[in-house]
């Protein structure tokens, strides 16, 4: 691991073909309420966006 | 990421929009207020969802190289939004993904470097094909 926690070797993104693992993850929102990710796409498609940082 | 300004378009397409950041709920609340975001922002301090989504950690060049710096400057000017203090793992990259109700991933764009983000137009076009 390099400066700022950077990777020493180039990595490649590896998005999964299925979101089963993602669907089981629970995360708090800005108020601390827990959200299970799979609930977002159980009734229709969901667009998930991972921010690089909150800055 | 300006996609939150297209929330209505996403919802008109029958989809839900979810924003995930890599810090605490308190940081998420601050970010939400600062960016005037009108939807929940999830906080993934341990970055579990980043790993499950296959998001990568950047090398130094992918984080601060000339190409990244130039695109960052253009983006700051275009959106009149200078980058604030970095919260969370500085080299963790993000991305975007569209997931169907059966759990299959219909489309994804995970960042190759710190300047590589799918545009809202790109994401909305992909959503129309789902």
N, CA and C atoms of all chains as a GROMACS GRO file, in nm:
protein
  555
    1UNK      N    1   0.085  -0.119   0.000
    1UNK     CA    2   0.000   0.000   0.000
    1UNK      C    3   0.088   0.124   0.000
    2UNK      N    4   0.053   0.223  -0.083
    2UNK     CA    5   0.135   0.342  -0.096
    2UNK      C    6   0.081   0.460  -0.016
    3UNK      N    7   0.131   0.580  -0.049
    3UNK     CA    8   0.089   0.702   0.018
    3UNK      C    9  -0.062   0.723  -0.001
    4UNK      N   10  -0.130   0.777   0.099
    4UNK     CA   11  -0.274   0.798   0.100
    4UNK      C   12  -0.352   0.666   0.089
    5UNK      N   13  -0.288   0.555   0.119
    5UNK     CA   14  -0.357   0.426   0.109
    5UNK      C   15  -0.376   0.380  -0.034
    6UNK      N   16  -0.300   0.438  -0.126
    6UNK     CA   17  -0.315   0.400  -0.267
    6UNK      C   18  -0.263   0.258  -0.290
    7UNK      N   19  -0.314   0.198  -0.396
    7UNK     CA   20  -0.269   0.064  -0.433
    7UNK      C   21  -0.130   0.073  -0.496
    8UNK      N   22  -0.046  -0.023  -0.467
    8UNK     CA   23   0.088  -0.021  -0.526
    8UNK      C   24   0.085  -0.071  -0.670
    9UNK      N   25  -0.012  -0.152  -0.702
    9UNK     CA   26  -0.027  -0.200  -0.841
    9UNK      C   27  -0.166  -0.168  -0.890
   10UNK      N   28  -0.177  -0.143  -1.020
   10UNK     CA   29  -0.305  -0.109  -1.080
   10UNK      C   30  -0.406  -0.222  -1.061
   11UNK      N   31  -0.523  -0.186  -1.014
   11UNK     CA   32  -0.631  -0.283  -0.998
   11UNK      C   33  -0.732  -0.264  -1.111
   12UNK      N   34  -0.821  -0.358  -1.122
   12UNK     CA   35  -0.928  -0.346  -1.221
   12UNK      C   36  -1.061  -0.360  -1.147
   13UNK      N   37  -1.158  -0.274  -1.180
   13UNK     CA   38  -1.289  -0.290  -1.116
   13UNK      C   39  -1.346  -0.428  -1.151
   14UNK      N   40  -1.414  -0.488  -1.055
   14UNK     CA   41  -1.468  -0.622  -1.079
   14UNK      C   42  -1.614  -0.627  -1.038
   15UNK      N   43  -1.700  -0.555  -1.110
   15UNK     CA   44  -1.842  -0.558  -1.073
   15UNK      C   45  -1.900  -0.698  -1.091
   16UNK      N   46  -1.986  -0.740  -1.000
   16UNK     CA   47  -2.042  -0.876  -1.009
   16UNK      C   48  -2.152  -0.883  -1.114
   17UNK      N   49  -2.183  -1.002  -1.158
   17UNK     CA   50  -2.295  -1.022  -1.251
   17UNK      C   51  -2.428  -1.022  -1.179
   18UNK      N   52  -2.422  -1.058  -1.052
   18UNK     CA   53  -2.544  -1.056  -0.970
   18UNK      C   54  -2.515  -0.980  -0.841
   19UNK      N   55  -2.623  -0.924  -0.785
   19UNK     CA   56  -2.607  -0.837  -0.667
   19UNK      C   57  -2.649  -0.907  -0.538
   20UNK      N   58  -2.638  -1.041  -0.536
   20UNK     CA   59  -2.685  -1.115  -0.418
   20UNK      C   60  -2.610  -1.072  -0.291
   21UNK      N   61  -2.478  -1.061  -0.300
   21UNK     CA   62  -2.400  -1.021  -0.182
   21UNK      C   63  -2.434  -0.877  -0.142
   22UNK      N   64  -2.444  -0.792  -0.242
   22UNK     CA   65  -2.481  -0.652  -0.213
   22UNK      C   66  -2.617  -0.644  -0.146
   23UNK      N   67  -2.709  -0.727  -0.193
   23UNK     CA   68  -2.846  -0.721  -0.142
   23UNK      C   69  -2.859  -0.750   0.006
   24UNK      N   70  -2.763  -0.823   0.060
   24UNK     CA   71  -2.769  -0.860   0.203
   24UNK      C   72  -2.706  -0.754   0.293
   25UNK      N   73  -2.641  -0.657   0.235
   25UNK     CA   74  -2.570  -0.555   0.316
   25UNK      C   75  -2.670  -0.453   0.370
   26UNK      N   76  -2.655  -0.422   0.498
   26UNK     CA   77  -2.738  -0.318   0.562
   26UNK      C   78  -2.648  -0.200   0.597
   27UNK      N   79  -2.696  -0.080   0.562
   27UNK     CA   80  -2.619   0.041   0.590
   27UNK      C   81  -2.708   0.146   0.654
   28UNK      N   82  -2.650   0.228   0.742
   28UNK     CA   83  -2.728   0.337   0.801
   28UNK      C   84  -2.736   0.455   0.705
   29UNK      N   85  -2.845   0.530   0.713
   29UNK     CA   86  -2.852   0.655   0.637
   29UNK      C   87  -2.801   0.769   0.724
   30UNK      N   88  -2.822   0.890   0.679
   30UNK     CA   89  -2.768   1.008   0.748
   30UNK      C   90  -2.828   1.028   0.887
   31UNK      N   91  -2.944   0.962   0.912
   31UNK     CA   92  -3.008   0.973   1.043
   31UNK      C   93  -2.985   0.850   1.129
   32UNK      N   94  -2.910   0.754   1.076
   32UNK     CA   95  -2.881   0.632   1.152
   32UNK      C   96  -2.979   0.519   1.126
   33UNK      N   97  -3.084   0.542   1.046
   33UNK     CA   98  -3.181   0.436   1.014
   33UNK      C   99  -3.117   0.334   0.920
   34UNK      N  100  -3.137   0.206   0.951
   34UNK     CA  101  -3.075   0.100   0.872
   34UNK      C  102  -3.153   0.071   0.743
   35UNK      N  103  -3.083   0.049   0.635
   35UNK     CA  104  -3.144   0.016   0.506
   35UNK      C  105  -3.077  -0.110   0.451
   36UNK      N  106  -3.158  -0.210   0.417
   36UNK     CA  107  -3.104  -0.330   0.349
   36UNK      C  108  -3.101  -0.300   0.200
   37UNK      N  109  -2.985  -0.312   0.140
   37UNK     CA  110  -2.973  -0.270   0.000
   37UNK      C  111  -3.068  -0.346  -0.092
   38UNK      N  112  -3.088  -0.476  -0.068
   38UNK     CA  113  -3.175  -0.555  -0.154
   38UNK      C  114  -3.318  -0.504  -0.159
   39UNK      N  115  -3.359  -0.432  -0.055
   39UNK     CA  116  -3.496  -0.378  -0.053
   39UNK      C  117  -3.516  -0.273  -0.162
   40UNK      N  118  -3.407  -0.212  -0.207
   40UNK     CA  119  -3.421  -0.106  -0.307
   40UNK      C  120  -3.459  -0.159  -0.444
   41UNK      N  121  -3.427  -0.284  -0.475
   41UNK     CA  122  -3.461  -0.336  -0.608
   41UNK      C  123  -3.560  -0.452  -0.603
   42UNK      N  124  -3.626  -0.473  -0.491
   42UNK     CA  125  -3.719  -0.586  -0.486
   42UNK      C  126  -3.844  -0.561  -0.571
   43UNK      N  127  -3.883  -0.433  -0.590
   43UNK     CA  128  -4.005  -0.403  -0.667
   43UNK      C  129  -3.978  -0.336  -0.801
   44UNK      N  130  -3.855  -0.310  -0.833
   44UNK     CA  131  -3.821  -0.241  -0.958
   44UNK      C  132  -3.671  -0.219  -0.961
   45UNK      N  133  -3.620  -0.171  -1.072
   45UNK     CA  134  -3.474  -0.151  -1.079
   45UNK      C  135  -3.427  -0.042  -0.983
   46UNK      N  136  -3.301  -0.052  -0.948
   46UNK     CA  137  -3.240   0.050  -0.862
   46UNK      C  138  -3.108   0.095  -0.924
   47UNK      N  139  -3.082   0.223  -0.910
   47UNK     CA  140  -2.954   0.280  -0.952
   47UNK      C  141  -2.874   0.308  -0.825
   48UNK      N  142  -2.766   0.236  -0.808
   48UNK     CA  143  -2.680   0.257  -0.692
   48UNK      C  144  -2.557   0.334  -0.735
   49UNK      N  145  -2.525   0.436  -0.657
   49UNK     CA  146  -2.407   0.519  -0.688
   49UNK      C  147  -2.316   0.519  -0.565
   50UNK      N  148  -2.193   0.474  -0.586
   50UNK     CA  149  -2.093   0.478  -0.480
   50UNK      C  150  -2.009   0.603  -0.498
   51UNK      N  151  -2.015   0.691  -0.402
   51UNK     CA  152  -1.939   0.815  -0.408
   51UNK      C  153  -1.794   0.787  -0.374
   52UNK      N  154  -1.705   0.858  -0.440
   52UNK     CA  155  -1.563   0.839  -0.406
   52UNK      C  156  -1.536   0.888  -0.264
   53UNK      N  157  -1.596   0.996  -0.228
   53UNK     CA  158  -1.584   1.047  -0.091
   53UNK      C  159  -1.693   1.152  -0.071
   54UNK      N  160  -1.709   1.195   0.052
   54UNK     CA  161  -1.812   1.294   0.082
   54UNK      C  162  -1.764   1.438   0.063
   55UNK      N  163  -1.641   1.454   0.015
   55UNK     CA  164  -1.584   1.590   0.007
   55UNK      C  165  -1.652   1.675  -0.097
   56UNK      N  166  -2.060   1.396  -0.856
   56UNK     CA  167  -2.176   1.321  -0.903
   56UNK      C  168  -2.298   1.411  -0.897
   57UNK      N  169  -2.357   1.435  -1.012
   57UNK     CA  170  -2.471   1.526  -1.021
   57UNK      C  171  -2.601   1.449  -1.044
   58UNK      N  172  -2.597   1.318  -1.035
   58UNK     CA  173  -2.715   1.238  -1.069
   58UNK      C  174  -2.833   1.268  -0.978
   59UNK      N  175  -2.805   1.308  -0.854
   59UNK     CA  176  -2.916   1.333  -0.761
   59UNK      C  177  -3.008   1.444  -0.813
   60UNK      N  178  -2.955   1.529  -0.902
   60UNK     CA  179  -3.039   1.634  -0.961
   60UNK      C  180  -3.135   1.575  -1.065
   61UNK      N  181  -3.115   1.448  -1.102
   61UNK     CA  182  -3.200   1.380  -1.199
   61UNK      C  183  -3.291   1.280  -1.130
   62UNK      N  184  -3.310   1.298  -1.000
   62UNK     CA  185  -3.387   1.200  -0.924
   62UNK      C  186  -3.524   1.176  -0.986
   63UNK      N  187  -3.594   1.283  -1.026
   63UNK     CA  188  -3.728   1.268  -1.082
   63UNK      C  189  -3.726   1.182  -1.208
   64UNK      N  190  -3.625   1.205  -1.293
   64UNK     CA  191  -3.615   1.127  -1.418
   64UNK      C  192  -3.593   0.980  -1.386
   65UNK      N  193  -3.510   0.953  -1.287
   65UNK     CA  194  -3.484   0.814  -1.246
   65UNK      C  195  -3.614   0.752  -1.196
   66UNK      N  196  -3.688   0.824  -1.115
   66UNK     CA  197  -3.812   0.769  -1.058
   66UNK      C  198  -3.921   0.756  -1.164
   67UNK      N  199  -3.921   0.845  -1.262
   67UNK     CA  200  -4.018   0.831  -1.372
   67UNK      C  201  -3.992   0.704  -1.453
   68UNK      N  202  -3.867   0.659  -1.452
   68UNK     CA  203  -3.832   0.534  -1.520
   68UNK      C  204  -3.863   0.413  -1.432
   69UNK      N  205  -3.924   0.438  -1.317
   69UNK     CA  206  -3.964   0.328  -1.228
   69UNK      C  207  -3.853   0.275  -1.141
   70UNK      N  208  -3.746   0.353  -1.128
   70UNK     CA  209  -3.630   0.305  -1.051
   70UNK      C  210  -3.609   0.388  -0.924
   71UNK      N  211  -3.535   0.332  -0.832
   71UNK     CA  212  -3.496   0.405  -0.712
   71UNK      C  213  -3.350   0.443  -0.723
   72UNK      N  214  -3.317   0.558  -0.670
   72UNK     CA  215  -3.179   0.608  -0.673
   72UNK      C  216  -3.122   0.600  -0.532
   73UNK      N  217  -3.005   0.539  -0.520
   73UNK     CA  218  -2.943   0.519  -0.389
   73UNK      C  219  -2.801   0.575  -0.394
   74UNK      N  220  -2.769   0.664  -0.303
   74UNK     CA  221  -2.633   0.719  -0.292
   74UNK      C  222  -2.564   0.657  -0.171
   75UNK      N  223  -2.442   0.611  -0.192
   75UNK     CA  224  -2.366   0.548  -0.083
   75UNK      C  225  -2.230   0.616  -0.073
   76UNK      N  226  -2.196   0.657   0.048
   76UNK     CA  227  -2.064   0.717   0.072
   76UNK      C  228  -1.987   0.635   0.172
   77UNK      N  229  -1.860   0.667   0.188
   77UNK     CA  230  -1.775   0.580   0.271
   77UNK      C  231  -1.732   0.647   0.401
   78UNK      N  232  -1.830   0.691   0.480
   78UNK     CA  233  -1.795   0.747   0.611
   78UNK      C  234  -1.912   0.725   0.706
   79UNK      N  235  -1.925   0.809   0.804
   79UNK     CA  236  -2.025   0.787   0.909
   79UNK      C  237  -2.157   0.856   0.871
   80UNK      N  238  -2.266   0.820   0.940
   80UNK     CA  239  -2.393   0.890   0.917
   80UNK      C  240  -2.381   1.041   0.938
   81UNK      N  241  -2.300   1.082   1.033
   81UNK     CA  242  -2.282   1.227   1.056
   81UNK      C  243  -2.220   1.294   0.933
   82UNK      N  244  -2.121   1.228   0.875
   82UNK     CA  245  -2.060   1.282   0.753
   82UNK      C  246  -2.162   1.284   0.638
   83UNK      N  247  -2.243   1.178   0.632
   83UNK     CA  248  -2.345   1.170   0.526
   83UNK      C  249  -2.444   1.285   0.541
   84UNK      N  250  -2.482   1.316   0.664
   84UNK     CA  251  -2.578   1.424   0.688
   84UNK      C  252  -2.518   1.558   0.645
   85UNK      N  253  -2.391   1.580   0.676
   85UNK     CA  254  -2.324   1.705   0.638
   85UNK      C  255  -2.316   1.716   0.486
   86UNK      N  256  -2.277   1.606   0.421
   86UNK     CA  257  -2.265   1.605   0.275
   86UNK      C  258  -2.401   1.633   0.210
   87UNK      N  259  -2.504   1.573   0.265
   87UNK     CA  260  -2.639   1.588   0.211
   87UNK      C  261  -2.685   1.734   0.218
   88UNK      N  262  -2.658   1.797   0.332
   88UNK     CA  263  -2.695   1.939   0.348
   88UNK      C  264  -2.615   2.026   0.252
   89UNK      N  265  -2.485   1.999   0.248
   89UNK     CA  266  -2.394   2.083   0.166
   89UNK      C  267  -2.429   2.075   0.018
   90UNK      N  268  -2.465   1.954  -0.026
   90UNK     CA  269  -2.495   1.935  -0.169
   90UNK      C  270  -2.643   1.953  -0.200
   91UNK      N  271  -2.722   1.982  -0.096
   91UNK     CA  272  -2.869   2.000  -0.112
   91UNK      C  273  -2.930   1.878  -0.179
   92UNK      N  274  -2.901   1.762  -0.123
   92UNK     CA  275  -2.950   1.636  -0.177
   92UNK      C  276  -3.080   1.598  -0.106
   93UNK      N  277  -3.183   1.571  -0.187
   93UNK     CA  278  -3.314   1.544  -0.132
   93UNK      C  279  -3.347   1.394  -0.136
   94UNK      N  280  -3.254   1.312  -0.097
   94UNK     CA  281  -3.282   1.169  -0.083
   94UNK      C  282  -3.182   1.113   0.017
   95UNK      N  283  -3.211   0.995   0.072
   95UNK     CA  284  -3.119   0.942   0.174
   95UNK      C  285  -2.980   0.918   0.118
   96UNK      N  286  -2.881   0.941   0.201
   96UNK     CA  287  -2.743   0.909   0.167
   96UNK      C  288  -2.697   0.804   0.267
   97UNK      N  289  -2.660   0.688   0.216
   97UNK     CA  290  -2.619   0.579   0.305
   97UNK      C  291  -2.471   0.592   0.339
   98UNK      N  292  -2.437   0.544   0.457
   98UNK     CA  293  -2.300   0.558   0.508
   98UNK      C  294  -2.236   0.420   0.522
   99UNK      N  295  -2.132   0.396   0.447
   99UNK     CA  296  -2.064   0.266   0.448
   99UNK      C  297  -1.921   0.285   0.495
  100UNK      N  298  -1.908   0.305   0.625
  100UNK     CA  299  -1.778   0.337   0.683
  100UNK      C  300  -1.677   0.224   0.660
  101UNK      N  301  -1.724   0.099   0.661
  101UNK     CA  302  -1.632  -0.016   0.644
  101UNK      C  303  -1.612  -0.052   0.497
  102UNK      N  304  -1.682   0.015   0.407
  102UNK     CA  305  -1.668  -0.002   0.262
  102UNK      C  306  -1.706  -0.143   0.216
  103UNK      N  307  -1.793  -0.209   0.290
  103UNK     CA  308  -1.834  -0.346   0.252
  103UNK      C  309  -1.904  -0.346   0.117
  104UNK      N  310  -1.989  -0.248   0.093
  104UNK     CA  311  -2.063  -0.246  -0.034
  104UNK      C  312  -1.969  -0.210  -0.150
  105UNK      N  313  -1.866  -0.132  -0.122
  105UNK     CA  314  -1.768  -0.099  -0.227
  105UNK      C  315  -1.699  -0.228  -0.274
  106UNK      N  316  -1.661  -0.310  -0.176
  106UNK     CA  317  -1.594  -0.436  -0.212
  106UNK      C  318  -1.690  -0.527  -0.288
  107UNK      N  319  -1.814  -0.536  -0.239
  107UNK     CA  320  -1.912  -0.624  -0.305
  107UNK      C  321  -1.945  -0.574  -0.445
  108UNK      N  322  -1.931  -0.446  -0.468
  108UNK     CA  323  -1.959  -0.389  -0.601
  108UNK      C  324  -1.838  -0.397  -0.693
  109UNK      N  325  -1.725  -0.443  -0.639
  109UNK     CA  326  -1.605  -0.455  -0.722
  109UNK      C  327  -1.535  -0.324  -0.746
  110UNK      N  328  -1.559  -0.225  -0.662
  110UNK     CA  329  -1.491  -0.095  -0.677
  110UNK      C  330  -1.343  -0.110  -0.643
  111UNK      N  331  -1.261  -0.036  -0.711
  111UNK     CA  332  -1.117  -0.052  -0.690
  111UNK      C  333  -1.057   0.059  -0.604
  112UNK      N  334  -0.937   0.032  -0.556
  112UNK     CA  335  -0.856   0.132  -0.485
  112UNK      C  336  -0.753   0.183  -0.586
  113UNK      N  337  -0.741   0.315  -0.597
  113UNK     CA  338  -0.656   0.375  -0.700
  113UNK      C  339  -0.508   0.368  -0.665
  114UNK      N  340  -0.427   0.368  -0.769
  114UNK     CA  341  -0.284   0.392  -0.750
  114UNK      C  342  -0.265   0.544  -0.734
  115UNK      N  343  -0.145   0.586  -0.698
  115UNK     CA  344  -0.120   0.730  -0.680
  115UNK      C  345  -0.146   0.806  -0.810
  116UNK      N  346  -0.106   0.749  -0.922
  116UNK     CA  347  -0.126   0.815  -1.051
  116UNK      C  348  -0.276   0.822  -1.086
  117UNK      N  349  -0.349   0.720  -1.048
  117UNK     CA  350  -0.494   0.719  -1.077
  117UNK      C  351  -0.570   0.814  -0.984
  118UNK      N  352  -0.502   0.855  -0.877
  118UNK     CA  353  -0.566   0.946  -0.782
  118UNK      C  354  -0.528   1.091  -0.807
  119UNK      N  355  -0.401   1.114  -0.839
  119UNK     CA  356  -0.350   1.252  -0.847
  119UNK      C  357  -0.276   1.283  -0.975
  120UNK      N  358  -0.279   1.194  -1.072
  120UNK     CA  359  -0.205   1.214  -1.196
  120UNK      C  360  -0.257   1.334  -1.274
  121UNK      N  361  -0.183   1.377  -1.377
  121UNK     CA  362  -0.220   1.497  -1.454
  121UNK      C  363  -0.359   1.490  -1.517
  122UNK      N  364  -0.395   1.374  -1.570
  122UNK     CA  365  -0.527   1.359  -1.633
  122UNK      C  366  -0.638   1.380  -1.528
  123UNK      N  367  -0.618   1.323  -1.412
  123UNK     CA  368  -0.718   1.334  -1.305
  123UNK      C  369  -0.728   1.478  -1.256
  124UNK      N  370  -0.612   1.543  -1.238
  124UNK     CA  371  -0.611   1.682  -1.190
  124UNK      C  372  -0.680   1.775  -1.290
  125UNK      N  373  -0.654   1.754  -1.418
  125UNK     CA  374  -0.715   1.840  -1.520
  125UNK      C  375  -0.866   1.823  -1.523
  126UNK      N  376  -0.913   1.700  -1.519
  126UNK     CA  377  -1.058   1.677  -1.521
  126UNK      C  378  -1.125   1.729  -1.394
  127UNK      N  379  -1.054   1.719  -1.282
  127UNK     CA  380  -1.107   1.770  -1.156
  127UNK      C  381  -1.124   1.921  -1.159
  128UNK      N  382  -1.028   1.988  -1.220
  128UNK     CA  383  -1.034   2.134  -1.230
  128UNK      C  384  -1.152   2.176  -1.318
  129UNK      N  385  -1.166   2.110  -1.431
  129UNK     CA  386  -1.276   2.141  -1.523
  129UNK      C  387  -1.411   2.119  -1.453
  130UNK      N  388  -1.420   2.009  -1.381
  130UNK     CA  389  -1.545   1.977  -1.312
  130UNK      C  390  -1.578   2.081  -1.205
  131UNK      N  391  -1.475   2.126  -1.131
  131UNK     CA  392  -1.496   2.227  -1.026
  131UNK      C  393  -1.549   2.357  -1.086
  132UNK      N  394  -1.495   2.393  -1.200
  132UNK     CA  395  -1.537   2.518  -1.265
  132UNK      C  396  -1.678   2.501  -1.322
  133UNK      N  397  -1.699   2.388  -1.389
  133UNK     CA  398  -1.828   2.365  -1.456
  133UNK      C  399  -1.943   2.364  -1.356
  134UNK      N  400  -1.923   2.295  -1.247
  134UNK     CA  401  -2.032   2.282  -1.149
  134UNK      C  402  -2.020   2.382  -1.035
  135UNK      N  403  -1.919   2.469  -1.043
  135UNK     CA  404  -1.896   2.571  -0.939
  135UNK      C  405  -1.897   2.508  -0.800
  136UNK      N  406  -1.836   2.393  -0.792
  136UNK     CA  407  -1.836   2.318  -0.666
  136UNK      C  408  -1.695   2.264  -0.641
  137UNK      N  409  -1.610   2.345  -0.576
  137UNK     CA  410  -1.476   2.293  -0.548
  137UNK      C  411  -1.483   2.171  -0.457
  138UNK      N  412  -1.387   2.082  -0.475
  138UNK     CA  413  -1.386   1.963  -0.391
  138UNK      C  414  -1.357   2.000  -0.247
  139UNK      N  415  -1.434   1.945  -0.156
  139UNK     CA  416  -1.412   1.972  -0.015
  139UNK      C  417  -1.309   1.876   0.042
  140UNK      N  418  -1.300   1.877   0.174
  140UNK     CA  419  -1.203   1.789   0.241
  140UNK      C  420  -1.243   1.644   0.218
  141UNK      N  421  -1.144   1.561   0.192
  141UNK     CA  422  -1.173   1.420   0.168
  141UNK      C  423  -1.204   1.350   0.298
  142UNK      N  424  -1.319   1.281   0.299
  142UNK     CA  425  -1.359   1.202   0.416
  142UNK      C  426  -1.357   1.056   0.373
  143UNK      N  427  -1.300   0.970   0.456
  143UNK     CA  428  -1.297   0.829   0.423
  143UNK      C  429  -1.163   0.792   0.361
  144UNK      N  430  -1.159   0.674   0.301
  144UNK     CA  431  -1.035   0.625   0.240
  144UNK      C  432  -1.006   0.708   0.114
  145UNK      N  433  -0.895   0.782   0.111
  145UNK     CA  434  -0.873   0.875   0.001
  145UNK      C  435  -0.857   0.810  -0.136
  146UNK      N  436  -0.813   0.684  -0.139
  146UNK     CA  437  -0.788   0.621  -0.269
  146UNK      C  438  -0.902   0.528  -0.313
  147UNK      N  439  -1.006   0.519  -0.231
  147UNK     CA  440  -1.120   0.434  -0.269
  147UNK      C  441  -1.199   0.500  -0.381
  148UNK      N  442  -1.216   0.430  -0.491
  148UNK     CA  443  -1.296   0.482  -0.601
  148UNK      C  444  -1.439   0.431  -0.590
  149UNK      N  445  -1.528   0.495  -0.662
  149UNK     CA  446  -1.670   0.458  -0.657
  149UNK      C  447  -1.717   0.405  -0.791
  150UNK      N  448  -1.842   0.432  -0.820
  150UNK     CA  449  -1.900   0.386  -0.946
  150UNK      C  450  -2.050   0.388  -0.939
  151UNK      N  451  -2.111   0.329  -1.040
  151UNK     CA  452  -2.258   0.325  -1.047
  151UNK      C  453  -2.300   0.190  -1.104
  152UNK      N  454  -2.419   0.147  -1.063
  152UNK     CA  455  -2.466   0.016  -1.105
  152UNK      C  456  -2.618   0.019  -1.111
  153UNK      N  457  -2.673  -0.048  -1.210
  153UNK     CA  458  -2.819  -0.063  -1.219
  153UNK      C  459  -2.851  -0.210  -1.195
  154UNK      N  460  -2.940  -0.233  -1.099
  154UNK     CA  461  -2.974  -0.370  -1.060
  154UNK      C  462  -3.121  -0.397  -1.087
  155UNK      N  463  -3.149  -0.509  -1.151
  155UNK     CA  464  -3.287  -0.547  -1.181
  155UNK      C  465  -3.352  -0.611  -1.058
  156UNK      N  466  -3.485  -0.619  -1.058
  156UNK     CA  467  -3.554  -0.679  -0.943
  156UNK      C  468  -3.514  -0.825  -0.917
  157UNK      N  469  -3.466  -0.896  -1.019
  157UNK     CA  470  -3.423  -1.035  -0.995
  157UNK      C  471  -3.281  -1.043  -0.940
  158UNK      N  472  -3.220  -0.930  -0.914
  158UNK     CA  473  -3.086  -0.927  -0.854
  158UNK      C  474  -2.974  -0.928  -0.956
  159UNK      N  475  -3.006  -0.936  -1.082
  159UNK     CA  476  -2.899  -0.933  -1.182
  159UNK      C  477  -2.854  -0.789  -1.206
  160UNK      N  478  -2.727  -0.774  -1.238
  160UNK     CA  479  -2.671  -0.641  -1.264
  160UNK      C  480  -2.692  -0.610  -1.412
  161UNK      N  481  -2.774  -0.511  -1.440
  161UNK     CA  482  -2.808  -0.477  -1.578
  161UNK      C  483  -2.698  -0.394  -1.643
  162UNK      N  484  -2.630  -0.313  -1.565
  162UNK     CA  485  -2.530  -0.220  -1.619
  162UNK      C  486  -2.443  -0.174  -1.503
  163UNK      N  487  -2.317  -0.149  -1.532
  163UNK     CA  488  -2.231  -0.091  -1.427
  163UNK      C  489  -2.119  -0.009  -1.490
  164UNK      N  490  -2.076   0.087  -1.416
  164UNK     CA  491  -1.958   0.166  -1.454
  164UNK      C  492  -1.884   0.193  -1.324
  165UNK      N  493  -1.783   0.113  -1.297
  165UNK     CA  494  -1.702   0.134  -1.178
  165UNK      C  495  -1.577   0.211  -1.221
  166UNK      N  496  -1.539   0.310  -1.144
  166UNK     CA  497  -1.435   0.404  -1.184
  166UNK      C  498  -1.299   0.337  -1.204
  167UNK      N  499  -1.232   0.378  -1.310
  167UNK     CA  500  -1.095   0.330  -1.337
  167UNK      C  501  -0.993   0.423  -1.272
  168UNK      N  502  -1.028   0.550  -1.257
  168UNK     CA  503  -0.943   0.645  -1.184
  168UNK      C  504  -1.033   0.751  -1.121
  169UNK      N  505  -0.974   0.845  -1.048
  169UNK     CA  506  -1.053   0.940  -0.971
  169UNK      C  507  -1.134   1.034  -1.058
  170UNK      N  508  -1.102   1.042  -1.186
  170UNK     CA  509  -1.176   1.132  -1.275
  170UNK      C  510  -1.279   1.058  -1.359
  171UNK      N  511  -1.286   0.928  -1.344
  171UNK     CA  512  -1.369   0.844  -1.431
  171UNK      C  513  -1.505   0.820  -1.366
  172UNK      N  514  -1.603   0.900  -1.404
  172UNK     CA  515  -1.738   0.884  -1.351
  172UNK      C  516  -1.837   0.878  -1.466
  173UNK      N  517  -1.934   0.788  -1.456
  173UNK     CA  518  -2.040   0.785  -1.557
  173UNK      C  519  -2.121   0.914  -1.544
  174UNK      N  520  -2.156   0.972  -1.657
  174UNK     CA  521  -2.236   1.095  -1.652
  174UNK      C  522  -2.381   1.058  -1.624
  175UNK      N  523  -2.458   1.153  -1.568
  175UNK     CA  524  -2.601   1.126  -1.549
  175UNK      C  525  -2.668   1.082  -1.678
  176UNK      N  526  -2.632   1.142  -1.792
  176UNK     CA  527  -2.693   1.105  -1.921
  176UNK      C  528  -2.665   0.959  -1.955
  177UNK      N  529  -2.543   0.916  -1.927
  177UNK     CA  530  -2.504   0.777  -1.954
  177UNK      C  531  -2.586   0.680  -1.867
  178UNK      N  532  -2.602   0.716  -1.742
  178UNK     CA  533  -2.675   0.629  -1.649
  178UNK      C  534  -2.823   0.625  -1.688
  179UNK      N  535  -2.880   0.740  -1.723
  179UNK     CA  536  -3.021   0.744  -1.761
  179UNK      C  537  -3.045   0.666  -1.890
  180UNK      N  538  -2.950   0.673  -1.983
  180UNK     CA  539  -2.963   0.596  -2.108
  180UNK      C  540  -2.961   0.447  -2.078
  181UNK      N  541  -2.873   0.406  -1.989
  181UNK     CA  542  -2.866   0.264  -1.952
  181UNK      C  543  -2.995   0.220  -1.883
  182UNK      N  544  -3.050   0.309  -1.802
  182UNK     CA  545  -3.173   0.276  -1.729
  182UNK      C  546  -3.290   0.256  -1.825
  183UNK      N  547  -3.293   0.333  -1.933
  183UNK     CA  548  -3.402   0.319  -2.031
  183UNK      C  549  -3.399   0.183  -2.100
  184UNK      N  550  -3.282   0.119  -2.102
  184UNK     CA  551  -3.270  -0.012  -2.168
  184UNK      C  552  -3.303  -0.128  -2.075
  185UNK      N  553  -3.326  -0.099  -1.947
  185UNK     CA  554  -3.351  -0.207  -1.850
  185UNK      C  555  -3.496  -0.252  -1.860
   0.00000   0.00000   0.00000
